[in-house]
């Protein structure tokens, strides 16, 4: 049978997409994906005990136990939230629920634009200003003219690492006619307070968070906190059992002890040391970070990226988003040392 020409069968918006490319390069020092270098270890026999509770049954569709554990751990005054298979899935649901145009600053997390495109919604990235802060005038003009259904603000922002200034975020929230999503994936590492307390004042605000950056990326757990009515709309498009039983059970265990807190503090102090070391290295400009990674500028990002790889160190090449930039995730002290030694050689021309 003749193979169909899929490029003709596929929807136009999907035809224009490329599959998301997550690097799968085996490296001694892997600092490219903003994961935690510290892994949560289940106690002995825990998996046997978890799986003895009937893998033949669907998981709790509401993941009630996990919602309670998240609310308790992060001091939320409600366990009303929608959980996602990673916050990626929640971005999907939000765009599916509220539609576009979808507005976001650039550079930022690429999935806002990719998912909008996949769902056939128009999307617009407005460049950040020279300090990597929101360009309020340009965003305001777009909001007035196109009335976006959704605005995504990642603060701290990936890949720049900074928080946007609070007054600019507030102005965007005030002027928006659609939903504003504050993506706080990196909030646990930030010295700023975050926006959860504003939810009671702004019913069109939603806060997106994840357990991925604080040691549980493999479980794929993200959560969306917002007004009940907003969550109710998102729940209409959520797949019935989107969070599998093993992730629910393991995440609940991990949220019990002090593991997540300890991991976060270790990463923040590692980040401060790494920033200090980077600032002292000629030919390298690190940008201050409120996240678990640091954006650096070097003279030739492509060459330095390659030279690091040659020494077994994988960082993220951000050259196409920010000219001359690489993004390095904070690792263990030993990984940070290895990265610094390799970087010294790479920028030193060796
Ligand atoms: N938001 C931001 C800003 C991110 O950087 C990431 C991960 N790179 C995510 C959301 C998605 O995280 P996850 O799907 O693992 O929860």
Boltz pocket constraint, residues with backbone or C-beta under 6 A from the ligand:
constraints:
  - pocket:
      binder: B
      contacts: [[A, 33], [A, 34], [A, 85], [A, 86], [A, 87], [A, 88], [A, 89], [A, 109], [A, 154], [A, 156], [A, 157], [A, 158], [A, 183], [A, 185], [A, 209], [A, 210], [A, 211], [A, 212], [A, 217], [A, 220], [A, 221], [A, 222]]
      max_distance: 6.0
